Amino acid sequence: MPTFDPAGLTATQLEGDACVVCHKKWPRPRVLVGRLPDDAPVHACDDCAEALLPVPEGAIPLQRRSRAFS
């Protein structure tokens, strides 16, 4: 689990009341995505957590479709 630098986080992010990425407060972020150096948990909203969490071993990640423009 990654360790986040608290220097770049707001008080609400440090308290777990805002997403560590987008600062969204509602609904309260519930996905544990890392820890602070003092071992306090760091949370993200569902949308941002997808980008932060590793892909489980054996899973096939989704690929974005690219569109060719002519």
Buried (B, 14 or more C-beta within 10 A) or exposed (E): EEEBEBEEBEEEBBEBBBBBBEBBEEEEBEBBBBBBEEEEEBBBBEEBBEEBBEEEEEEEEEEEEEEEEE
